[in-house]
Each structure stands twice: as structure tokens, then as C-alpha cells.
């Protein structure tokens, strides 16, 4: 809920798996959709099937989510 966090910017970093437990930064199309009640939905569009780790931050603080 962005309303409780105050003004700031959201950022997303994506890492793709290269080997067992090894991840490297990658780029891919990302869309950020505002939702009611000051929530946001982040949609990723990877170009290939794989395992990814996604880091989301707001005001330089990590955002936990699903």
C-alpha cells in the first residue's frame, strides 16, 4: 500500500538463473500497473522460460510480496 509509505519511486530488478543457485542481472519488459487502494501490480515478460528472482524496492526499501 503506497499510501502508507509516502512519496517515492518504485524500482524492479530481475535476475535470471545461470547455474545451480547462480543468478545474474537481466533485462526484460516490465509493466507497473496502479490498482485501487494505492496498490501496484508488476507484470514481467521474460523472453524465455526459466527461473527468475525479482527484487522490488520503494524509496530504497525492499518490498516483500508474492
Buried (B, 14 or more C-beta within 10 A) or exposed (E): EBEEEEEEEBBBEBBBBEEEEEBEEBEEEBEEEEEEEEEBEBEEEEEEEEEEEEEBBBEEEEBEEE
